[in-house]
Amino acid sequence: GTMKKRGILNAELMRCIASLGHKDLFMIGDAGMPIPEGVKVIDLAVCSGVPLFNQVFDAMVDETEIEYYYVAEETAVKNLKLAEHIRQGLPGIEQESMSHEELKKKSAECRFAIRNGEFSPYANVILRAGVVF
């Protein structure tokens, strides 16, 4: 096959995306987010700031159909720019805010979690896969 010039290049991540079913959850988590036992981790973190949450988020939004998302209430307070970025990247998509502790519990339901090199506070989101026609 030809080398992809755009979109997600990480083979393991592409396999996970391909296996997503309708309503499956997955998380994009910062470098410090604890990933519960039994959730597959795709660790893209190289060093502090590489890659950034926004870069991973944008690539995933391009590559997947998202119908709903969950975010920590703390994100809007402690990381407003990032919260804004999520909102703008998923215009008109319904979301639910919960405490960071609840989000951590919710992450146990995820099919996989993508870890990145983000170190800004509460830079985590759980996304729910939609239907791809």
MODELLER restraints for C-alpha pairs under 7 A, 6 or more apart:
rsr = mdl.restraints
at = mdl.atoms
rsr.add(forms.Gaussian(group=physical.xy_distance, feature=features.Distance(at['CA:7:A'], at['CA:59:A']), mean=6.24, stdev=0.5))
rsr.add(forms.Gaussian(group=physical.xy_distance, feature=features.Distance(at['CA:7:A'], at['CA:63:A']), mean=6.73, stdev=0.5))
rsr.add(forms.Gaussian(group=physical.xy_distance, feature=features.Distance(at['CA:8:A'], at['CA:14:A']), mean=6.82, stdev=0.5))
rsr.add(forms.Gaussian(group=physical.xy_distance, feature=features.Distance(at['CA:8:A'], at['CA:59:A']), mean=6.42, stdev=0.5))
rsr.add(forms.Gaussian(group=physical.xy_distance, feature=features.Distance(at['CA:13:A'], at['CA:42:A']), mean=6.74, stdev=0.5))
rsr.add(forms.Gaussian(group=physical.xy_distance, feature=features.Distance(at['CA:20:A'], at['CA:129:A']), mean=6.95, stdev=0.5))
rsr.add(forms.Gaussian(group=physical.xy_distance, feature=features.Distance(at['CA:21:A'], at['CA:129:A']), mean=6.80, stdev=0.5))
rsr.add(forms.Gaussian(group=physical.xy_distance, feature=features.Distance(at['CA:22:A'], at['CA:129:A']), mean=5.37, stdev=0.5))
rsr.add(forms.Gaussian(group=physical.xy_distance, feature=features.Distance(at['CA:22:A'], at['CA:130:A']), mean=5.18, stdev=0.5))
rsr.add(forms.Gaussian(group=physical.xy_distance, feature=features.Distance(at['CA:22:A'], at['CA:131:A']), mean=5.46, stdev=0.5))
rsr.add(forms.Gaussian(group=physical.xy_distance, feature=features.Distance(at['CA:23:A'], at['CA:128:A']), mean=5.38, stdev=0.5))
rsr.add(forms.Gaussian(group=physical.xy_distance, feature=features.Distance(at['CA:23:A'], at['CA:129:A']), mean=4.99, stdev=0.5))
rsr.add(forms.Gaussian(group=physical.xy_distance, feature=features.Distance(at['CA:23:A'], at['CA:130:A']), mean=6.06, stdev=0.5))
rsr.add(forms.Gaussian(group=physical.xy_distance, feature=features.Distance(at['CA:24:A'], at['CA:111:A']), mean=6.67, stdev=0.5))
rsr.add(forms.Gaussian(group=physical.xy_distance, feature=features.Distance(at['CA:24:A'], at['CA:128:A']), mean=5.63, stdev=0.5))
rsr.add(forms.Gaussian(group=physical.xy_distance, feature=features.Distance(at['CA:24:A'], at['CA:129:A']), mean=5.41, stdev=0.5))
rsr.add(forms.Gaussian(group=physical.xy_distance, feature=features.Distance(at['CA:25:A'], at['CA:109:A']), mean=6.75, stdev=0.5))
rsr.add(forms.Gaussian(group=physical.xy_distance, feature=features.Distance(at['CA:25:A'], at['CA:110:A']), mean=4.63, stdev=0.5))
rsr.add(forms.Gaussian(group=physical.xy_distance, feature=features.Distance(at['CA:25:A'], at['CA:111:A']), mean=5.93, stdev=0.5))
rsr.add(forms.Gaussian(group=physical.xy_distance, feature=features.Distance(at['CA:25:A'], at['CA:126:A']), mean=6.54, stdev=0.5))
rsr.add(forms.Gaussian(group=physical.xy_distance, feature=features.Distance(at['CA:25:A'], at['CA:127:A']), mean=5.55, stdev=0.5))
rsr.add(forms.Gaussian(group=physical.xy_distance, feature=features.Distance(at['CA:25:A'], at['CA:128:A']), mean=4.53, stdev=0.5))
rsr.add(forms.Gaussian(group=physical.xy_distance, feature=features.Distance(at['CA:25:A'], at['CA:129:A']), mean=6.34, stdev=0.5))
rsr.add(forms.Gaussian(group=physical.xy_distance, feature=features.Distance(at['CA:26:A'], at['CA:110:A']), mean=4.67, stdev=0.5))
rsr.add(forms.Gaussian(group=physical.xy_distance, feature=features.Distance(at['CA:26:A'], at['CA:111:A']), mean=5.53, stdev=0.5))
rsr.add(forms.Gaussian(group=physical.xy_distance, feature=features.Distance(at['CA:26:A'], at['CA:112:A']), mean=5.16, stdev=0.5))
rsr.add(forms.Gaussian(group=physical.xy_distance, feature=features.Distance(at['CA:26:A'], at['CA:113:A']), mean=5.66, stdev=0.5))
rsr.add(forms.Gaussian(group=physical.xy_distance, feature=features.Distance(at['CA:26:A'], at['CA:126:A']), mean=5.62, stdev=0.5))
rsr.add(forms.Gaussian(group=physical.xy_distance, feature=features.Distance(at['CA:26:A'], at['CA:127:A']), mean=5.44, stdev=0.5))
rsr.add(forms.Gaussian(group=physical.xy_distance, feature=features.Distance(at['CA:26:A'], at['CA:128:A']), mean=6.63, stdev=0.5))
rsr.add(forms.Gaussian(group=physical.xy_distance, feature=features.Distance(at['CA:27:A'], at['CA:107:A']), mean=6.82, stdev=0.5))
rsr.add(forms.Gaussian(group=physical.xy_distance, feature=features.Distance(at['CA:27:A'], at['CA:110:A']), mean=6.54, stdev=0.5))
rsr.add(forms.Gaussian(group=physical.xy_distance, feature=features.Distance(at['CA:27:A'], at['CA:112:A']), mean=6.55, stdev=0.5))
rsr.add(forms.Gaussian(group=physical.xy_distance, feature=features.Distance(at['CA:27:A'], at['CA:113:A']), mean=4.53, stdev=0.5))
rsr.add(forms.Gaussian(group=physical.xy_distance, feature=features.Distance(at['CA:27:A'], at['CA:114:A']), mean=6.13, stdev=0.5))
rsr.add(forms.Gaussian(group=physical.xy_distance, feature=features.Distance(at['CA:27:A'], at['CA:125:A']), mean=5.69, stdev=0.5))
rsr.add(forms.Gaussian(group=physical.xy_distance, feature=features.Distance(at['CA:27:A'], at['CA:126:A']), mean=4.25, stdev=0.5))
rsr.add(forms.Gaussian(group=physical.xy_distance, feature=features.Distance(at['CA:27:A'], at['CA:127:A']), mean=6.07, stdev=0.5))
rsr.add(forms.Gaussian(group=physical.xy_distance, feature=features.Distance(at['CA:28:A'], at['CA:113:A']), mean=5.79, stdev=0.5))
rsr.add(forms.Gaussian(group=physical.xy_distance, feature=features.Distance(at['CA:28:A'], at['CA:114:A']), mean=4.83, stdev=0.5))
rsr.add(forms.Gaussian(group=physical.xy_distance, feature=features.Distance(at['CA:28:A'], at['CA:115:A']), mean=6.28, stdev=0.5))
rsr.add(forms.Gaussian(group=physical.xy_distance, feature=features.Distance(at['CA:28:A'], at['CA:124:A']), mean=5.66, stdev=0.5))
rsr.add(forms.Gaussian(group=physical.xy_distance, feature=features.Distance(at['CA:28:A'], at['CA:125:A']), mean=5.47, stdev=0.5))
rsr.add(forms.Gaussian(group=physical.xy_distance, feature=features.Distance(at['CA:28:A'], at['CA:126:A']), mean=6.44, stdev=0.5))
rsr.add(forms.Gaussian(group=physical.xy_distance, feature=features.Distance(at['CA:29:A'], at['CA:113:A']), mean=6.73, stdev=0.5))
rsr.add(forms.Gaussian(group=physical.xy_distance, feature=features.Distance(at['CA:29:A'], at['CA:114:A']), mean=5.97, stdev=0.5))
rsr.add(forms.Gaussian(group=physical.xy_distance, feature=features.Distance(at['CA:29:A'], at['CA:115:A']), mean=5.07, stdev=0.5))
rsr.add(forms.Gaussian(group=physical.xy_distance, feature=features.Distance(at['CA:29:A'], at['CA:116:A']), mean=6.56, stdev=0.5))
rsr.add(forms.Gaussian(group=physical.xy_distance, feature=features.Distance(at['CA:29:A'], at['CA:123:A']), mean=6.45, stdev=0.5))
rsr.add(forms.Gaussian(group=physical.xy_distance, feature=features.Distance(at['CA:29:A'], at['CA:124:A']), mean=4.47, stdev=0.5))
rsr.add(forms.Gaussian(group=physical.xy_distance, feature=features.Distance(at['CA:29:A'], at['CA:125:A']), mean=6.60, stdev=0.5))
rsr.add(forms.Gaussian(group=physical.xy_distance, feature=features.Distance(at['CA:30:A'], at['CA:53:A']), mean=6.71, stdev=0.5))
rsr.add(forms.Gaussian(group=physical.xy_distance, feature=features.Distance(at['CA:30:A'], at['CA:115:A']), mean=5.76, stdev=0.5))
rsr.add(forms.Gaussian(group=physical.xy_distance, feature=features.Distance(at['CA:30:A'], at['CA:116:A']), mean=5.42, stdev=0.5))
rsr.add(forms.Gaussian(group=physical.xy_distance, feature=features.Distance(at['CA:30:A'], at['CA:117:A']), mean=6.32, stdev=0.5))
rsr.add(forms.Gaussian(group=physical.xy_distance, feature=features.Distance(at['CA:30:A'], at['CA:118:A']), mean=4.90, stdev=0.5))
rsr.add(forms.Gaussian(group=physical.xy_distance, feature=features.Distance(at['CA:30:A'], at['CA:119:A']), mean=6.34, stdev=0.5))
rsr.add(forms.Gaussian(group=physical.xy_distance, feature=features.Distance(at['CA:30:A'], at['CA:123:A']), mean=5.49, stdev=0.5))
rsr.add(forms.Gaussian(group=physical.xy_distance, feature=features.Distance(at['CA:30:A'], at['CA:124:A']), mean=5.97, stdev=0.5))
rsr.add(forms.Gaussian(group=physical.xy_distance, feature=features.Distance(at['CA:31:A'], at['CA:45:A']), mean=6.83, stdev=0.5))
rsr.add(forms.Gaussian(group=physical.xy_distance, feature=features.Distance(at['CA:31:A'], at['CA:115:A']), mean=5.96, stdev=0.5))
rsr.add(forms.Gaussian(group=physical.xy_distance, feature=features.Distance(at['CA:31:A'], at['CA:116:A']), mean=5.54, stdev=0.5))
rsr.add(forms.Gaussian(group=physical.xy_distance, feature=features.Distance(at['CA:31:A'], at['CA:117:A']), mean=5.16, stdev=0.5))
rsr.add(forms.Gaussian(group=physical.xy_distance, feature=features.Distance(at['CA:31:A'], at['CA:118:A']), mean=5.57, stdev=0.5))
rsr.add(forms.Gaussian(group=physical.xy_distance, feature=features.Distance(at['CA:31:A'], at['CA:119:A']), mean=6.13, stdev=0.5))
rsr.add(forms.Gaussian(group=physical.xy_distance, feature=features.Distance(at['CA:36:A'], at['CA:108:A']), mean=5.48, stdev=0.5))
rsr.add(forms.Gaussian(group=physical.xy_distance, feature=features.Distance(at['CA:39:A'], at['CA:108:A']), mean=6.51, stdev=0.5))
rsr.add(forms.Gaussian(group=physical.xy_distance, feature=features.Distance(at['CA:39:A'], at['CA:110:A']), mean=6.36, stdev=0.5))
rsr.add(forms.Gaussian(group=physical.xy_distance, feature=features.Distance(at['CA:39:A'], at['CA:111:A']), mean=6.06, stdev=0.5))
rsr.add(forms.Gaussian(group=physical.xy_distance, feature=features.Distance(at['CA:39:A'], at['CA:112:A']), mean=5.39, stdev=0.5))
rsr.add(forms.Gaussian(group=physical.xy_distance, feature=features.Distance(at['CA:39:A'], at['CA:113:A']), mean=6.81, stdev=0.5))
rsr.add(forms.Gaussian(group=physical.xy_distance, feature=features.Distance(at['CA:40:A'], at['CA:111:A']), mean=6.61, stdev=0.5))
rsr.add(forms.Gaussian(group=physical.xy_distance, feature=features.Distance(at['CA:40:A'], at['CA:112:A']), mean=4.52, stdev=0.5))
rsr.add(forms.Gaussian(group=physical.xy_distance, feature=features.Distance(at['CA:40:A'], at['CA:113:A']), mean=6.21, stdev=0.5))
rsr.add(forms.Gaussian(group=physical.xy_distance, feature=features.Distance(at['CA:41:A'], at['CA:112:A']), mean=5.73, stdev=0.5))
rsr.add(forms.Gaussian(group=physical.xy_distance, feature=features.Distance(at['CA:41:A'], at['CA:113:A']), mean=4.94, stdev=0.5))
rsr.add(forms.Gaussian(group=physical.xy_distance, feature=features.Distance(at['CA:41:A'], at['CA:114:A']), mean=5.94, stdev=0.5))
rsr.add(forms.Gaussian(group=physical.xy_distance, feature=features.Distance(at['CA:41:A'], at['CA:115:A']), mean=6.99, stdev=0.5))
rsr.add(forms.Gaussian(group=physical.xy_distance, feature=features.Distance(at['CA:42:A'], at['CA:113:A']), mean=6.13, stdev=0.5))
rsr.add(forms.Gaussian(group=physical.xy_distance, feature=features.Distance(at['CA:42:A'], at['CA:114:A']), mean=4.78, stdev=0.5))
rsr.add(forms.Gaussian(group=physical.xy_distance, feature=features.Distance(at['CA:42:A'], at['CA:115:A']), mean=6.15, stdev=0.5))
rsr.add(forms.Gaussian(group=physical.xy_distance, feature=features.Distance(at['CA:43:A'], at['CA:114:A']), mean=5.89, stdev=0.5))
rsr.add(forms.Gaussian(group=physical.xy_distance, feature=features.Distance(at['CA:43:A'], at['CA:115:A']), mean=4.69, stdev=0.5))
rsr.add(forms.Gaussian(group=physical.xy_distance, feature=features.Distance(at['CA:43:A'], at['CA:116:A']), mean=6.50, stdev=0.5))
rsr.add(forms.Gaussian(group=physical.xy_distance, feature=features.Distance(at['CA:44:A'], at['CA:114:A']), mean=6.90, stdev=0.5))
rsr.add(forms.Gaussian(group=physical.xy_distance, feature=features.Distance(at['CA:44:A'], at['CA:115:A']), mean=5.65, stdev=0.5))
rsr.add(forms.Gaussian(group=physical.xy_distance, feature=features.Distance(at['CA:44:A'], at['CA:116:A']), mean=5.04, stdev=0.5))
rsr.add(forms.Gaussian(group=physical.xy_distance, feature=features.Distance(at['CA:45:A'], at['CA:51:A']), mean=6.32, stdev=0.5))
rsr.add(forms.Gaussian(group=physical.xy_distance, feature=features.Distance(at['CA:45:A'], at['CA:115:A']), mean=6.03, stdev=0.5))
rsr.add(forms.Gaussian(group=physical.xy_distance, feature=features.Distance(at['CA:45:A'], at['CA:116:A']), mean=4.18, stdev=0.5))
rsr.add(forms.Gaussian(group=physical.xy_distance, feature=features.Distance(at['CA:45:A'], at['CA:117:A']), mean=4.35, stdev=0.5))
rsr.add(forms.Gaussian(group=physical.xy_distance, feature=features.Distance(at['CA:46:A'], at['CA:117:A']), mean=6.23, stdev=0.5))
rsr.add(forms.Gaussian(group=physical.xy_distance, feature=features.Distance(at['CA:47:A'], at['CA:117:A']), mean=5.68, stdev=0.5))
rsr.add(forms.Gaussian(group=physical.xy_distance, feature=features.Distance(at['CA:48:A'], at['CA:117:A']), mean=5.02, stdev=0.5))
rsr.add(forms.Gaussian(group=physical.xy_distance, feature=features.Distance(at['CA:48:A'], at['CA:118:A']), mean=6.41, stdev=0.5))
rsr.add(forms.Gaussian(group=physical.xy_distance, feature=features.Distance(at['CA:48:A'], at['CA:119:A']), mean=6.60, stdev=0.5))
rsr.add(forms.Gaussian(group=physical.xy_distance, feature=features.Distance(at['CA:49:A'], at['CA:117:A']), mean=4.81, stdev=0.5))
rsr.add(forms.Gaussian(group=physical.xy_distance, feature=features.Distance(at['CA:49:A'], at['CA:118:A']), mean=5.13, stdev=0.5))
rsr.add(forms.Gaussian(group=physical.xy_distance, feature=features.Distance(at['CA:49:A'], at['CA:119:A']), mean=6.76, stdev=0.5))
rsr.add(forms.Gaussian(group=physical.xy_distance, feature=features.Distance(at['CA:50:A'], at['CA:116:A']), mean=6.93, stdev=0.5))
rsr.add(forms.Gaussian(group=physical.xy_distance, feature=features.Distance(at['CA:50:A'], at['CA:117:A']), mean=4.74, stdev=0.5))
rsr.add(forms.Gaussian(group=physical.xy_distance, feature=features.Distance(at['CA:51:A'], at['CA:116:A']), mean=5.69, stdev=0.5))
rsr.add(forms.Gaussian(group=physical.xy_distance, feature=features.Distance(at['CA:51:A'], at['CA:117:A']), mean=5.16, stdev=0.5))
rsr.add(forms.Gaussian(group=physical.xy_distance, feature=features.Distance(at['CA:51:A'], at['CA:118:A']), mean=6.89, stdev=0.5))
rsr.add(forms.Gaussian(group=physical.xy_distance, feature=features.Distance(at['CA:52:A'], at['CA:116:A']), mean=6.42, stdev=0.5))
rsr.add(forms.Gaussian(group=physical.xy_distance, feature=features.Distance(at['CA:52:A'], at['CA:117:A']), mean=5.72, stdev=0.5))
rsr.add(forms.Gaussian(group=physical.xy_distance, feature=features.Distance(at['CA:52:A'], at['CA:118:A']), mean=4.98, stdev=0.5))
rsr.add(forms.Gaussian(group=physical.xy_distance, feature=features.Distance(at['CA:53:A'], at['CA:116:A']), mean=6.28, stdev=0.5))
rsr.add(forms.Gaussian(group=physical.xy_distance, feature=features.Distance(at['CA:53:A'], at['CA:118:A']), mean=5.45, stdev=0.5))
rsr.add(forms.Gaussian(group=physical.xy_distance, feature=features.Distance(at['CA:53:A'], at['CA:123:A']), mean=6.84, stdev=0.5))
rsr.add(forms.Gaussian(group=physical.xy_distance, feature=features.Distance(at['CA:65:A'], at['CA:129:A']), mean=5.79, stdev=0.5))
rsr.add(forms.Gaussian(group=physical.xy_distance, feature=features.Distance(at['CA:65:A'], at['CA:130:A']), mean=5.12, stdev=0.5))
rsr.add(forms.Gaussian(group=physical.xy_distance, feature=features.Distance(at['CA:65:A'], at['CA:131:A']), mean=6.69, stdev=0.5))
rsr.add(forms.Gaussian(group=physical.xy_distance, feature=features.Distance(at['CA:65:A'], at['CA:132:A']), mean=6.33, stdev=0.5))
rsr.add(forms.Gaussian(group=physical.xy_distance, feature=features.Distance(at['CA:66:A'], at['CA:127:A']), mean=6.52, stdev=0.5))
rsr.add(forms.Gaussian(group=physical.xy_distance, feature=features.Distance(at['CA:66:A'], at['CA:128:A']), mean=5.68, stdev=0.5))
rsr.add(forms.Gaussian(group=physical.xy_distance, feature=features.Distance(at['CA:66:A'], at['CA:129:A']), mean=4.76, stdev=0.5))
rsr.add(forms.Gaussian(group=physical.xy_distance, feature=features.Distance(at['CA:66:A'], at['CA:130:A']), mean=4.99, stdev=0.5))
rsr.add(forms.Gaussian(group=physical.xy_distance, feature=features.Distance(at['CA:67:A'], at['CA:93:A']), mean=6.12, stdev=0.5))
rsr.add(forms.Gaussian(group=physical.xy_distance, feature=features.Distance(at['CA:67:A'], at['CA:128:A']), mean=5.87, stdev=0.5))
rsr.add(forms.Gaussian(group=physical.xy_distance, feature=features.Distance(at['CA:67:A'], at['CA:129:A']), mean=5.94, stdev=0.5))
rsr.add(forms.Gaussian(group=physical.xy_distance, feature=features.Distance(at['CA:67:A'], at['CA:130:A']), mean=4.74, stdev=0.5))
rsr.add(forms.Gaussian(group=physical.xy_distance, feature=features.Distance(at['CA:68:A'], at['CA:93:A']), mean=5.80, stdev=0.5))
rsr.add(forms.Gaussian(group=physical.xy_distance, feature=features.Distance(at['CA:68:A'], at['CA:94:A']), mean=5.18, stdev=0.5))
rsr.add(forms.Gaussian(group=physical.xy_distance, feature=features.Distance(at['CA:68:A'], at['CA:95:A']), mean=5.52, stdev=0.5))
rsr.add(forms.Gaussian(group=physical.xy_distance, feature=features.Distance(at['CA:68:A'], at['CA:127:A']), mean=6.19, stdev=0.5))
rsr.add(forms.Gaussian(group=physical.xy_distance, feature=features.Distance(at['CA:68:A'], at['CA:128:A']), mean=5.19, stdev=0.5))
rsr.add(forms.Gaussian(group=physical.xy_distance, feature=features.Distance(at['CA:69:A'], at['CA:94:A']), mean=6.75, stdev=0.5))
rsr.add(forms.Gaussian(group=physical.xy_distance, feature=features.Distance(at['CA:69:A'], at['CA:95:A']), mean=4.75, stdev=0.5))
rsr.add(forms.Gaussian(group=physical.xy_distance, feature=features.Distance(at['CA:69:A'], at['CA:96:A']), mean=6.46, stdev=0.5))
rsr.add(forms.Gaussian(group=physical.xy_distance, feature=features.Distance(at['CA:69:A'], at['CA:126:A']), mean=5.59, stdev=0.5))
rsr.add(forms.Gaussian(group=physical.xy_distance, feature=features.Distance(at['CA:69:A'], at['CA:127:A']), mean=4.46, stdev=0.5))
rsr.add(forms.Gaussian(group=physical.xy_distance, feature=features.Distance(at['CA:69:A'], at['CA:128:A']), mean=5.80, stdev=0.5))
rsr.add(forms.Gaussian(group=physical.xy_distance, feature=features.Distance(at['CA:70:A'], at['CA:95:A']), mean=5.60, stdev=0.5))
rsr.add(forms.Gaussian(group=physical.xy_distance, feature=features.Distance(at['CA:70:A'], at['CA:96:A']), mean=4.89, stdev=0.5))
rsr.add(forms.Gaussian(group=physical.xy_distance, feature=features.Distance(at['CA:70:A'], at['CA:97:A']), mean=5.88, stdev=0.5))
rsr.add(forms.Gaussian(group=physical.xy_distance, feature=features.Distance(at['CA:70:A'], at['CA:125:A']), mean=5.91, stdev=0.5))
rsr.add(forms.Gaussian(group=physical.xy_distance, feature=features.Distance(at['CA:70:A'], at['CA:126:A']), mean=5.03, stdev=0.5))
rsr.add(forms.Gaussian(group=physical.xy_distance, feature=features.Distance(at['CA:70:A'], at['CA:127:A']), mean=6.49, stdev=0.5))
rsr.add(forms.Gaussian(group=physical.xy_distance, feature=features.Distance(at['CA:71:A'], at['CA:96:A']), mean=6.43, stdev=0.5))
rsr.add(forms.Gaussian(group=physical.xy_distance, feature=features.Distance(at['CA:71:A'], at['CA:97:A']), mean=5.06, stdev=0.5))
rsr.add(forms.Gaussian(group=physical.xy_distance, feature=features.Distance(at['CA:71:A'], at['CA:98:A']), mean=6.44, stdev=0.5))
rsr.add(forms.Gaussian(group=physical.xy_distance, feature=features.Distance(at['CA:71:A'], at['CA:103:A']), mean=6.95, stdev=0.5))
rsr.add(forms.Gaussian(group=physical.xy_distance, feature=features.Distance(at['CA:71:A'], at['CA:124:A']), mean=6.81, stdev=0.5))
rsr.add(forms.Gaussian(group=physical.xy_distance, feature=features.Distance(at['CA:71:A'], at['CA:125:A']), mean=5.06, stdev=0.5))
rsr.add(forms.Gaussian(group=physical.xy_distance, feature=features.Distance(at['CA:71:A'], at['CA:126:A']), mean=6.56, stdev=0.5))
rsr.add(forms.Gaussian(group=physical.xy_distance, feature=features.Distance(at['CA:72:A'], at['CA:97:A']), mean=5.44, stdev=0.5))
rsr.add(forms.Gaussian(group=physical.xy_distance, feature=features.Distance(at['CA:72:A'], at['CA:98:A']), mean=5.00, stdev=0.5))
rsr.add(forms.Gaussian(group=physical.xy_distance, feature=features.Distance(at['CA:72:A'], at['CA:99:A']), mean=5.09, stdev=0.5))
rsr.add(forms.Gaussian(group=physical.xy_distance, feature=features.Distance(at['CA:72:A'], at['CA:100:A']), mean=4.79, stdev=0.5))
rsr.add(forms.Gaussian(group=physical.xy_distance, feature=features.Distance(at['CA:72:A'], at['CA:103:A']), mean=6.17, stdev=0.5))
rsr.add(forms.Gaussian(group=physical.xy_distance, feature=features.Distance(at['CA:73:A'], at['CA:97:A']), mean=5.38, stdev=0.5))
rsr.add(forms.Gaussian(group=physical.xy_distance, feature=features.Distance(at['CA:73:A'], at['CA:98:A']), mean=5.47, stdev=0.5))
rsr.add(forms.Gaussian(group=physical.xy_distance, feature=features.Distance(at['CA:73:A'], at['CA:99:A']), mean=5.42, stdev=0.5))
rsr.add(forms.Gaussian(group=physical.xy_distance, feature=features.Distance(at['CA:73:A'], at['CA:100:A']), mean=6.84, stdev=0.5))
rsr.add(forms.Gaussian(group=physical.xy_distance, feature=features.Distance(at['CA:74:A'], at['CA:99:A']), mean=6.80, stdev=0.5))
rsr.add(forms.Gaussian(group=physical.xy_distance, feature=features.Distance(at['CA:74:A'], at['CA:100:A']), mean=6.53, stdev=0.5))
rsr.add(forms.Gaussian(group=physical.xy_distance, feature=features.Distance(at['CA:74:A'], at['CA:122:A']), mean=6.50, stdev=0.5))
rsr.add(forms.Gaussian(group=physical.xy_distance, feature=features.Distance(at['CA:75:A'], at['CA:83:A']), mean=5.99, stdev=0.5))
rsr.add(forms.Gaussian(group=physical.xy_distance, feature=features.Distance(at['CA:75:A'], at['CA:122:A']), mean=5.08, stdev=0.5))
rsr.add(forms.Gaussian(group=physical.xy_distance, feature=features.Distance(at['CA:75:A'], at['CA:123:A']), mean=6.64, stdev=0.5))
rsr.add(forms.Gaussian(group=physical.xy_distance, feature=features.Distance(at['CA:76:A'], at['CA:83:A']), mean=5.35, stdev=0.5))
rsr.add(forms.Gaussian(group=physical.xy_distance, feature=features.Distance(at['CA:78:A'], at['CA:121:A']), mean=6.38, stdev=0.5))
rsr.add(forms.Gaussian(group=physical.xy_distance, feature=features.Distance(at['CA:79:A'], at['CA:121:A']), mean=6.16, stdev=0.5))
rsr.add(forms.Gaussian(group=physical.xy_distance, feature=features.Distance(at['CA:79:A'], at['CA:122:A']), mean=6.84, stdev=0.5))
